[in-house]
Amino acid sequence: MKAAELRDKTADQLQDEILKLKKEQFNMRFQKATGQLENTAQVGKVRRNIARMKTILNEQAAKAKPGRAGS
């Protein structure tokens, strides 16, 4: 999912999506360990998507609570 699409979602929607991806990542780790995972590149894609969503959540939180910049 692209970052622009993710920025349109609310924080709750992003949290739900992160939870879903973490479950998928957990299952993929087991599949990899047992040799059942066919597309190993998918593991990296899921990790990057989780990181992308967390970054956008942090951006949204920073906009909601502006601090003292430059102090």
N, C-alpha and C positions, 0 to 999 in steps of 0.2 A: 504494500500500500504506500502511496506517495505521501510525502510530508504535507503537501497542500491539502490533500483529502483529510488527513488526520487533524489538521488545525481547525477544521470545521466542526469537529466533534467536541462534546463536553468532557470535562474531567472524569465524570462517572463512566461515560462510554469508553474513554481511553483505559481506565482502570479495569473495566470488564474485558476489554480486548487484550490487555497485558496478561490478565489471569488466564485467559483462554490460550494464549501463546505459550505461557509458562507450562501449562499442562501438556501442550503439544511437544514442547521441548523435552519435558520429562519422559514422555512416551518414546520420543525419538532416541534418547540416550539409552533406554533399555533395548530398543530395536538394534541400535548400533552395537551394543555389547553382545547381543546374541547372534549378530550377523544377519539380521533380517532387514536391515535398512538398506534399501536399494539406492536412494538418492542422498548421498552423504552431504552434498552441497546445501541441502535444505536446512541442515542444522545451523549453518552460518547465516542463512537468510532469516531464520526465525530469531536468532540472537540479535541481528541488526535491526529487525523490526521492533523488538522489545526495547532496544536502546533508543531507537528513533521516537517511540511513543513516550518513553520516560523523559527524553529531552524536551518534547513538546509540552508535557505536563509541567516541567520546571519552568519553561518559558511562560506558560499561562499563569503559574503561581507568581512569577516575578512581576508580570503585568498587573495582577490583582493587588499585590502588596508592594508598591514602590518604596524602595529604601532610599537612604541618603547616598547618592552616587558621588564619588570623588572625595569622600571624607575619610 
